[in-house]
Amino acid sequence: MLWLYRLFFVPALLLMSPGYLRRMRRRGGYGTNFSQRFGGHPVIARRAGVRRVWLQAVSVGEMLAIGPLLEGLRADGAEVYLTTTTSTGHRLAQERYSALTIGIGYFPLDWWPFSRRAWRKISPDLVILTEGERWPEHLRQAERRGVPVLCINARLSDRSYDRLRRFPAAAALMLRGITRLLPCSAQDERRFRSLGVPAERLFTTGNIKLDVRIPALTPEARAQLRRELGLPDGLILLGSSTWPGEEAALLAAWKSVRATGLGVRLLLVPRHAERRAEIEQQLQAAGVCAHFRSKGAAAGNFDVVVGDTTGELRSFTQLADLVFVGKSLPPHAEGQTPVEAAALAKPILFGPGMGNFRLIARDLVERGAAREVADEAALAVEVSRLLGDEAARGHLAAAAARWHQENTGALDRTLQVIREAMVALPKPER
């Protein structure tokens, strides 16, 4: 099966490359270190007696979650080479983790020559993959070298699980060579078991993203950020990590609230900042004058602000009085994470499409920490109801804070498994 994967990888890559190249051009930042996509990573001299970890985290969300892991590995004396897939993830990694790593690069394309070249240069003693990062060639290179692989915060989306159930050979290809799988939920563990992963290789740790630690803005910093965004005192409705169609839905909801005489501002944070031109055209067509964060500090006050920058969502969330979590209104079905809003004790709304966070979303709703809206019309009704009811928002916020506090601990369990794997490694040369 691996030889078929190798054989068809290049034709598939050529077929899909136009779309990927267009996406890279829109997002920007991919020109730097592009050769690393083909395994052109630097050779970094090894320190005697020190074990090396290759940690792959695909994008921004995973990058934010792995900070405590990097701190723990450094405290244990390991050196980490960190790779990512997206340019936004790469920028964030360089901003936050340069001091915690020996290098930051792009994950190589998963074709035999590129993967083998990267492996020869990085030469890890242990590989850690986050969430859904399970690449057949990468796993094969680890197996050939006898390098253990840990898949942390492991999950299977509904779509991935359905595909792998239909194609058992593909499931075996993507799961073979993983030493330990650490599912982030009991449901994910059941799914991995049904795909043939032995029970002794599974250990459910919980979701390390629930252990998120977000530094609180001081009152002065909050006031400064509001001034920079052009948001005067008053209520703020936040669209968190929105996708196409959701900006229009939030704009309609905001207008319906404003029509009641309630002074509320709208802060839109699209999941992909490169959509700023599309959103700007949409706002102009609606007759709305908005400020875009990427243009610097606002010259005055605005009713609508677009947070089209990377890495500031946590700060923006701290300004919000009500948070809508994106990629959840039809036709979107996967959802973005509601965890950070809950950790910041914010009242939360999302649509029915929370497939990637189904258990978390259901638990939040059942615990009275969030509300689900069926569609755009229901969103407008619920936004108007909650923004007009401070007590109801307070109940949601308090429940969200309790939920987050009661669902931590995954980080410690994950670090314990990593440390056990490190202890089991052959002693490094001195």
N, C-alpha and C positions, 0 to 999 in steps of 0.2 A: 504493500500500500504506500509506503514511503517513496518508493521509486516512481509510482504514478503521480504522487504529489510533486516530486521534483520535476518530472517530465512536463506536467501541465502548468507549473507555476509561472513560467515565463510567458506562454501565450495568454494566460489569465491576467498577468500583470500588464501586458501590452494592451489588452482589451480594456482594462480598467484605468489605465494611466491618464487618458485625456481628462476624465472627471477629477482624478486626484490632482493633476497638475493645475486645473482651473481652481480647485479649492485652495491649493497651496498659494497660488497667485493672489487670490482674494485675501487670504489671511496674512500673507507676507511673512518675512523672517526665515524662510526656508533656505535661502541661499547660503547662509553661514553654515559651515561644517556639513555641507550636503554630501560630501564623500563618505560620511559615516553611515549613510543609508546603504552603502555598498561595502561596509566593513572597514572603512578607512579610519579607524580609531587610533589615537596616539598610543604608543607603547609607554607605559608608566612603570618605572623601576619599582620593584617590590621591596618592601622593608623586611629585613630579616626577622623571622619569628612572628610575623603578622599575617593573619588570614584575610583573604580578600573576598568581598561579597559583591556580586553583580545584581543590582536591584533595578527592576523595570517597573515603572509606573506610567501609565499611558498618557494621562492628560492632567488638567488643572485640579480636578477633584481629588484624584489619587495623590497628586503632589502635596496638596494641603494636608492630607491624612497621614502621610508617612513621616512628617517632621519628628514626632516623638520616637519613631522607630530608628531614625537616623541618629538621634541623640543617644538612644540606648545602645546602638551598635558601636558608636564612638566611645561611649563610656566603658564598653566591654573590650576595647582595644582593637576592634576590627577596622579595616579600611574598606570604604564603599565606593564602587564606580556606579554612578546613577545614570540610567538612560530613560528616555521618554520618546513619545511618538509625535507629538504636536509642537509647533513653534511656540504656542502660548505656554504649554507645559515646560518647555525648555527655558523660556525667559524667566518663568516663576522659579524654576529650580536654581538658576544662576543667581537670582536675587536673594533667595532664602538659604540655599544649602551649599554654597561654595566652600564655606568653612568646615562643613561636616563631611565632605566627600574628597576623594582624590581626583575626581574628574566627573564631568557631566556631558553626556553625548546623546545622540539619536540612536534608537534601536535599529539594527540593520534589517533590511528586507529579508524575509525568511526563505531565502534560496540558498542551496548548499554552498556555493563559492563565497557568498557574502557573509553568511553566518559563520562558516569555518574561519574566514579571515578575521572577523571580529573576535571570535573565541581565542584565536591564537594571540591576539594583541592584549585582550583584557585578562585572560587567563585566571578566572575566578576559582576559588575553593568551594563556594556555595552560591547558588542562584536563588533569588527571591523574585517571584512574579506576583503582581497584584491583580485581584479581581478576575477578569476574563482573559488575561494574557496567557494563552496556552498555544504556543507556536510549535508545530511538529518538528521542523528542522532544528530549532533552538533546543528542544527537548532531546532530540537525537544526538546533538553535539555534546550535551551534558552526559547522556548515557554512555557514549563512546569514551568519555574521559573519566567516568566514574565520579562525576560531580553531583552531589545531591541537589534536588530542586524542591523548594517550598513554594506552594501557591497559597498566598495569604488573602484573607478577605474574599475567598473564592465564591463566585456566584454563577448561576446560570439563568439568564433571562428566559422568559416564556418562549421567545422565538428560537433562541439557541438550543434550548432543551428539546423543543419539538423537532428541530432539524437533526440533532444528534440521535434522538430516538429512532428516526426514520433511516438513519445511515449509521449502523453500529460500527462499521469499519472506520468511518471518520471519527467517531467518538473514541475508539481505541487509539487512533493515531494522535489525537489531541490530549489524551490522558496518560498515555504510556510514558514512562520516564519521570513522572512526578513522584517524588519521594513521600511527601506529605501534602495533603490538601486540607486547608483550614477553612471550611465553609463559614459564611457569615450568618447563616440561619439554619434552623432544623429542616426547613423545606429544601434548602440547597443541598444539605447532607443527604436527604432522601433521594433527591434527583441524581446526585453523583453515584449513590449506591445502585440505583436502578440502571445506570449506564455501565456498571461493572467494576467500579472502584471498590477494592476490598475495605472492609470496616476498619482494619488495623491501620490503614493509611489515612483515615479521616479523623479529624478532631475539630468539632464545632467550637469556634472561639467567640462568635458574635462579630459584630461589625465594628471595625476600628474607627470608622467614621463617626460612630456614636460617642467616641471618646474625645471628640474635637474640643480643643481648648482655644477659645477666642478671647484675646485681650480686650477688655472693655475700654471704649473711648472715654476719656475724661470729659466732663461737661464743657471744658474749653475746646477740646478737640471736636466734639460734636457741633458746637456752635460755629467753629471755623469751617468745618466741612459743609454745613448748611449754607454758609455765606459763599463758599467757593462754587457750590452747585447752583446758587441762585434760588434757594428754597427758604422763604421766610417762615416765621413761626406758624404753626398750624398742623393739621393732620397730613400724613403722607401715606399714600397707597403705593406699595412696591410691587412691580412685576419682576420676579426673580428668575433669571435664566430663561427668558421667554424665547419662543420659536415663532416662525411665520404664522400669522393669523391671530396670535395671542395679543400682540400689541394693539391691534384693532379692537379686540374684545375688551381689553382693559381701558382703552380710550373711550369706548362706548359706556362702560360702567362708570368711569370717572365723570363723564358728561352728565350721566343721569343723577349722580350724587350732587354735582354742582348745581343742577337745575333745582334742587330742593333748597338751595341757599347755604349749604354747608361748605365752608372753606377748606378744600382739600387739594393737595398737589399730587401729581402722578410722577413717580420715578420708575423709568423703564430700564432694565438691565438685560439686554439681549444675551443669549448664550454665546453667540458668535459676534464679536465686536465688528467684524468686517461687513455686517449687514447695515451699518450706519446709514449708507446712502439710500438703501431701500426704505428704511424707517423714516429718514428725513423727508423723502418724497411723500410717504404716507401721511405724515403729520402736516406737511404743507397742503396736501389735498384736502385735509380736514380743517384747514384754516387755523392751525395751532402753531404758535411760535414757541420753539423749544430750544433749550441749551444743551449742547453735547459736551460731556465731560472731557473728551479728547481735545477740545479747543481751549482748555485752560480754565481759569477762574471766570465765573460769570460776571458780566458788567452790571447786572441788575437782578431783579427778581423774575422768576418764571413759574408758570403753572405746571409745565411739563419739562422734565429733565431726562436725558438719556445717558445712562452710565456706560458709555461705550469704551471702557478700559478693562484691563485684565488685572485680577487680584484685589479688587476693591469691594467685591460684593459683601464681604463680612462687615466692612465699615458702613456701606450703604444700608444694610439690613438693620443696623443699630439705630438708624434714623426713622425706621418705618413704624407706623401704627397698625398696619395690616399688610400681610405678605401673601401674594399669590405665587405659587410654585409652578413654573412653566413646564412646557412639553407635556402637558396633561389634558388640554382641551382637544376634542376631536378636530382633526383626524389623528392627532398625536396620541400615542398610547404607551410611551415608555416612562415619562416623567423625569424630572430633575430631583435632586435630593432635598427633602424638607428638614434634614437633620440640623443644619446650621441655624435655621430660623427657630427651631425648637430649642436649641442650645442657648439662644439669645432671648428665650421667653417671649416670642412674638406670636400673636394670633395668626393662624395659617389657613389658607384656602388652597385647594387644588381641584383639578378636573378628575374625571374617571380614569384617565389614561396614566396610571402610575405603575405600570408593569414592572419596571426595574426596582421599584420600592414598594411593591404591593403589600408586603407584610408590615412594613413600617407605617405606610399610609393607613392601613386598616387599624393598626394598633393606636395610632394617633387619634383617629376618628372615634374608636371605641372608648378611648380614655378621655374624650371631651377636649382634646388638645388641637383638633383641626376639624374643618368641615369640608365635605366634598360637594362640588357643584356639577350638575350634569352637562351644562352647555353654556354658551355665551349669555343667554337670557337669564339663566339661574345665577350666573356670576354677577350680573348687574344687580339683581335683587339682593343677593347676600352681601355684596360690598356695601350697598346702601344701608342695609339693616345693621351691619356691624360698625360701620363708621359713625352711625348715629346712636350707637349704644355702647358707651364706654364700659359699663359693667360687664356686658357680654364679652367684649374684647379682653377684659381683665381675667375673666374665668378661663378663657381659652389660653391666654398667656401663662397663667399659673399652672394649668394642667400640662402645658408643653414643657415647662421647666421641671415639673415633677417627673414626667415621662423620661426626659433626658437624664436626669440624675439617677433614675432607677435602672437605666440601660447602659451603664458604663462598665468597664472592666475588660473589654475585648483586647485592648492594647497590652495589658499585663499578660494575658493568656497567650497572645501571639508572641510576645517577646520571650516568654518561657520556652515555647517550642523552638524558636530560633536559637536560643542559647543551648538547648539540648542538642540540636543539630550541629552547632559549632563545637561542642564538647566531643561529639562522636567523630569529628574529622581527624584524619591523621595529623600528628604534630607537625607544624610548619618547620621548614629548614631554618636554621639559625646561622 
